[in-house]
Amino acid sequence: MQLRVLGPVDAVGAEGPVPLGGPKQRTVLALLAQAAASARSDRR
């Protein structure tokens, strides 16, 4: 799965676009993705 957070938040799976829900769900998903990326970069 590819998660895109630059521009509109969306996700694409092996079979095409994945429905993410409304604006609140997309915001939470973007924040979780950002937190995961921050935690991963701190481990280096």
KOLLUM-574668 format. One record per residue: x, y, z of N, C-alpha, C in turn. Coordinates in nm, 4 decimals. Layout:
KOLLUM-574668
+----------+----------+----------+----------+----------+----------+----------+----------+----------+
!      n.x !      n.y !      n.z !     ca.x !     ca.y !     ca.z !      c.x !      c.y !      c.z !
+----------+----------+----------+----------+----------+----------+----------+----------+----------+
!        X !        Y !        Z !        X !        Y !        Z !        X !        Y !        Z !
...
+----------+----------+----------+----------+----------+----------+----------+----------+----------+
This chain:
KOLLUM-574668
+----------+----------+----------+----------+----------+----------+----------+----------+----------+
!      n.x !      n.y !      n.z !     ca.x !     ca.y !     ca.z !      c.x !      c.y !      c.z !
+----------+----------+----------+----------+----------+----------+----------+----------+----------+
!   0.0839 !  -0.1167 !   0.0000 !   0.0000 !   0.0000 !   0.0000 !   0.0888 !   0.1235 !   0.0000 !
!   0.0504 !   0.2191 !  -0.0769 !   0.1219 !   0.3463 !  -0.0835 !   0.0313 !   0.4538 !  -0.0239 !
!   0.0850 !   0.5270 !   0.0731 !   0.0113 !   0.6348 !   0.1371 !   0.0698 !   0.7662 !   0.0893 !
!  -0.0156 !   0.8513 !   0.0369 !   0.0291 !   0.9817 !  -0.0142 !  -0.0210 !   1.0903 !   0.0791 !
!   0.0724 !   1.1689 !   0.1297 !   0.0335 !   1.2750 !   0.2229 !   0.0719 !   1.4137 !   0.1740 !
!   0.1418 !   1.4236 !   0.0636 !   0.1697 !   1.5544 !   0.0044 !   0.0556 !   1.5869 !  -0.0907 !
!  -0.0140 !   1.6955 !  -0.0633 !  -0.1358 !   1.7240 !  -0.1377 !  -0.2508 !   1.6529 !  -0.0696 !
!  -0.3517 !   1.6137 !  -0.1448 !  -0.4632 !   1.5411 !  -0.0828 !  -0.4166 !   1.4064 !  -0.0279 !
!  -0.4621 !   1.3713 !   0.0911 !  -0.4253 !   1.2429 !   0.1514 !  -0.5034 !   1.1326 !   0.0805 !
!  -0.4306 !   1.0332 !   0.0281 !  -0.4961 !   0.9185 !  -0.0307 !  -0.4068 !   0.7970 !  -0.0198 !
!  -0.4659 !   0.6812 !  -0.0459 !  -0.3921 !   0.5559 !  -0.0385 !  -0.4230 !   0.4740 !  -0.1632 !
!  -0.3210 !   0.4024 !  -0.2115 !  -0.3372 !   0.3182 !  -0.3285 !  -0.2851 !   0.1797 !  -0.2934 !
!  -0.3701 !   0.0794 !  -0.3118 !  -0.3324 !  -0.0594 !  -0.2874 !  -0.3044 !  -0.1297 !  -0.4187 !
!  -0.2842 !  -0.2591 !  -0.4122 !  -0.2542 !  -0.3387 !  -0.5305 !  -0.3673 !  -0.3348 !  -0.6327 !
!  -0.4886 !  -0.3164 !  -0.5846 !  -0.6043 !  -0.3167 !  -0.6744 !  -0.6581 !  -0.1781 !  -0.7041 !
!  -0.5852 !  -0.0735 !  -0.6662 !  -0.6285 !   0.0626 !  -0.6950 !  -0.6500 !   0.1442 !  -0.5694 !
!  -0.7201 !   0.2562 !  -0.5834 !  -0.7424 !   0.3466 !  -0.4700 !  -0.8166 !   0.2780 !  -0.3549 !
!  -0.7779 !   0.3167 !  -0.2326 !  -0.8393 !   0.2632 !  -0.1115 !  -0.9241 !   0.3743 !  -0.0497 !
!  -1.0531 !   0.3494 !  -0.0224 !  -1.1358 !   0.4528 !   0.0399 !  -1.0879 !   0.4815 !   0.1829 !
!  -1.0721 !   0.6083 !   0.2146 !  -1.0184 !   0.6472 !   0.3451 !  -1.1218 !   0.7106 !   0.4367 !
!  -1.2379 !   0.7401 !   0.3895 !  -1.3384 !   0.8040 !   0.4732 !  -1.3359 !   0.9546 !   0.4550 !
!  -1.3908 !   1.0225 !   0.5536 !  -1.4054 !   1.1674 !   0.5461 !  -1.2812 !   1.2430 !   0.5900 !
!  -1.2938 !   1.3745 !   0.5993 !  -1.1796 !   1.4607 !   0.6325 !  -1.1149 !   1.4283 !   0.7674 !
!  -1.1943 !   1.3946 !   0.8685 !  -1.1367 !   1.3647 !   0.9999 !  -1.0515 !   1.2380 !   0.9941 !
!  -1.1005 !   1.1354 !   0.9248 !  -1.0257 !   1.0103 !   0.9135 !  -0.8959 !   1.0330 !   0.8353 !
!  -0.9024 !   1.1136 !   0.7314 !  -0.7827 !   1.1429 !   0.6516 !  -0.6791 !   1.2208 !   0.7339 !
!  -0.7273 !   1.3129 !   0.8175 !  -0.6371 !   1.3903 !   0.9034 !  -0.5673 !   1.3002 !   1.0037 !
!  -0.6426 !   1.2116 !   1.0673 !  -0.5836 !   1.1190 !   1.1649 !  -0.4817 !   1.0282 !   1.0965 !
!  -0.5134 !   0.9778 !   0.9796 !  -0.4220 !   0.8924 !   0.9058 !  -0.2934 !   0.9673 !   0.8714 !
!  -0.3035 !   1.0915 !   0.8275 !  -0.1855 !   1.1714 !   0.7950 !  -0.1000 !   1.1957 !   0.9194 !
!  -0.1634 !   1.2238 !   1.0329 !  -0.0887 !   1.2460 !   1.1570 !  -0.0180 !   1.1188 !   1.2037 !
!  -0.0849 !   1.0048 !   1.1911 !  -0.0224 !   0.8781 !   1.2290 !   0.0955 !   0.8450 !   1.1373 !
!   0.0806 !   0.8718 !   1.0090 !   0.1903 !   0.8475 !   0.9150 !   0.3094 !   0.9375 !   0.9466 !
!   0.2822 !   1.0624 !   0.9808 !   0.3891 !   1.1555 !   1.0163 !   0.4589 !   1.1096 !   1.1446 !
!   0.3824 !   1.0663 !   1.2423 !   0.4414 !   1.0202 !   1.3683 !   0.5262 !   0.8956 !   1.3458 !
!   0.4799 !   0.8050 !   1.2612 !   0.5567 !   0.6838 !   1.2316 !   0.6864 !   0.7183 !   1.1602 !
!   0.6824 !   0.8133 !   1.0692 !   0.8037 !   0.8546 !   0.9978 !   0.9020 !   0.9223 !   1.0929 !
!   0.8522 !   1.0014 !   1.1867 !   0.9385 !   1.0687 !   1.2840 !   1.0042 !   0.9675 !   1.3762 !
!   0.9287 !   0.8691 !   1.4219 !   0.9829 !   0.7672 !   1.5118 !   1.0884 !   0.6848 !   1.4399 !
!   1.0682 !   0.6563 !   1.3143 !   1.1626 !   0.5763 !   1.2386 !   1.2915 !   0.6536 !   1.2153 !
!   1.2838 !   0.7834 !   1.1860 !   1.4045 !   0.8608 !   1.1578 !   1.4877 !   0.8845 !   1.2851 !
!   1.4240 !   0.8807 !   1.4039 !   1.4971 !   0.8986 !   1.5286 !   1.5851 !   0.7776 !   1.5627 !
!   1.5539 !   0.6633 !   1.5079 !   1.6281 !   0.5417 !   1.5387 !   1.7644 !   0.5365 !   1.4706 !
!   1.7862 !   0.6187 !   1.3722 !   1.9131 !   0.6138 !   1.2975 !   2.0283 !   0.6670 !   1.3748 !
+----------+----------+----------+----------+----------+----------+----------+----------+----------+
